[in-house]
Amino acid sequence: MKSLIRLIKKTYGMAHPDERKVVMHNVASLSILQIITYALPVIIIPYLFRVLGAEKFGLIAFAQALTQYFMILTDYGFSITATKEISLCQQEHAKVCKAFSSVMTVKIALAFLSFLILCAIIYFIPKFRADWMVYILSFGAVAGNTIFPVWFFQGTEKMKYITILNVAGGFTLAILIFLFIKVPGDYLKVAFINSVVALTTGLISQYIVFKRFRIAYKFEGYKSLRQQLKAGWDIFISVAAINAYTNTRVFILGLLTNNTVTGFYSIAEKIASACQTFPLDSFSQAIFPRLNKIFQKNKLKAFTLMQQIQRITTIISLICLPIIFVFADLIIRIACGTTPTESVLALRLLLISVFFVAINAFRVQFLVVCGKTYIYSRIHVIMAMLGLPLIFLLVYSFSYMGAAAATIVLEAGIFIITYFTVRKLKFS
């Protein structure tokens, strides 16, 4: 513990006071958001699971897994490339307006394309046509995510707006869930409420951008739009590849098993996801735009800072994850009201994969910071090509256990490849 404290102090001292102030303010904002974001599901998920039952809960989880693909398409890597672009030109208002306009135009066009694809899936595939309403109602979350410019707030390092809007949206969602979801037949209302809240927060975020930041939207020409698409391509392929072996687990379970098994597994995955992203995701998002600026001035300093942060993250993971592993059955009991063996075993396996993610997060991010997006993309594309067949095979053979086991193999592989790739980078 003393060595961890010394390492944190050393890393903290490497940054300029102004940099520390901005980063820590943003970390605080995003951490508050994540605490509330993950505290609310502790109440909402058990309630939904008990009211809807495993089958309907699994159907909602399956629908959310499908909409996640459309969110990937509409994000198109802008969460990284647009954030980086905004962070580097945030003092030049005209460039910020141009970047915002171009990115939003592309995202809205991709949202329309996504809706057409969803309609085609529902029309041509009987499994989806049987529950078409839940997929249509769930799509509102895609629209809300499309117009919520998280990348803009990250790039301008004003993460407090992300926190305020998401916290307000989270509490509103919880209130509406408790007011209107009373019986299993209300499962369609869950999809509708999720979509309404997402759309509302998205519209308010747009109001803030135009009012507070005085952004002027202007339809940019083909050249600017093409430039944004080209810039985001490698990241889009990477994110799509990542989700090919993450989000796809629930989707494949829904295809190859049934809604009940999917419901039990999705509970474990939601908890594992919370362990993976908090507080790691807050710090990662806050440090990314600042690390870009440091890299532009001093490459070696940025590289050293990344290494220090990664060491801290590794030590914290070694302390926290074994505790969660031991108390997995208690955590599942709190979430479900019962202790289904499927959920407990899946959670314990998934925590192993969470460890590999935690000890690799900032190395992976640094590949983008130093402009090695093609390597970033290649790593994840290769793992997706290996991972998709592996997930199908293991889920077909071992059901939910296969999904969790495949996750461990894939995350371990990404860690090994990234570790040796980053070791070869030279900065002076």
C-alpha angles and dihedrals in degrees: 000000000000090000090052091052091049091050092050091049091049092050092045090053093054093069127078113253092247091050091049092050095051095043096046091047090053092044089052092050094048093042091054088050093051094045090055093037090057096035092058094055088053084068101029101045097053089046093051093044092053097042099042098032126226094289099054091037088054091050091054090048090050091050090049090051089054094048089049089069090057091049088055090052094048093045089052093181092300090124085075108022097041091043090053093046094049092046092055096047103030092120091058106073097191092054091047091052091049093049092047093049094048095047095046092049092053093045094051091048089051090049091057090048090050092053091052090051091050091052090051092050092051093047098047104034117066095204090061095037090059091064099025095142095061091054094048092048091047092055091076087076088061091052092048092048090049095058096039102093099206088156090059094052091046092049093050088043092236097129092154089084090057089052097046095048097043094045091050090046092048094053091045090051092050093049093048092047092053093044100048109023108082109133137028090261090066092074091108089057089058091060091044094049092048090053096046092051092047093049093047095051089045093054092047090050090054090052090053092050093052097038104036100032096032092227113176114210116219126171104247122214128256092269094061093044092049090049091055092047091050093047092051098043100092092045092045091053089047094049091045089050092048091052090046087073101027112039089028092068093074091040094052091046088054090051099044103033129020141278093264095057089042089053094052093046095045090057090057092045093051090053092046089049090053090052090048098049103037119109093344095069093051093054093041093054093044096048097044100078091040093048089053090057093046090050091054089057104032120011096186092051091052091048093049092047090052091052092050093049091049091052091052091050092050093052093048090050091051089055101042108034097060089054091053089046092055094048096042093116092053091048091051091047090054091048099044105024086236135053108245110190091221093061096044095050092044092050093050092050093045091053088065089057090046088059092056090049093050095050091050106037100101095040090057091046091050091061087066093043092056093045098254093130092138090060090045089052095044094052094054096040091054091048091048091052089053095036103054095058089042093053092047092048096046095042090049090049103035106015114213092356089059091054092053094044092051089053092056093050093048098046091047089052093050090049093052094047094045094046094057092039093055091045089063093056113107125202130172 
